């Protein structure tokens, strides 16, 4: 039955990546952009920018200033969320201590965290 299991058998970073379906060799930024949390963060920033544009129009501005304000709010919201997520991921990765790490050959160095 082992070939049919899709979960990793280890809880170290290699096992977590196998469970999450991370493709070996794919760059980390590409994996983040393709992940669902990044999509949700982008949509949240887009909605924040739209709200910023609508509020600008409610204050009496024309369309172009509202579009510019909306774009600026979108970029700021996306930057804030990206920095926050990056900080949280680093914090969690630093605190993770695997209970069932993969066996490594004695000559192999320990994985970097």
Secondary structure, 3 states (H helix, E strand, C coil): CHHHCCCCCCCCHHHHHHHHCCCCCCCHHHHHHCCHHHHHHHHHHHHHHHHHHHHHHHCCCCHHHHHHHHHHHHHHHHHHHHHHHHHHHHHHHHHCCCCCCCCCCCCCCCCCC
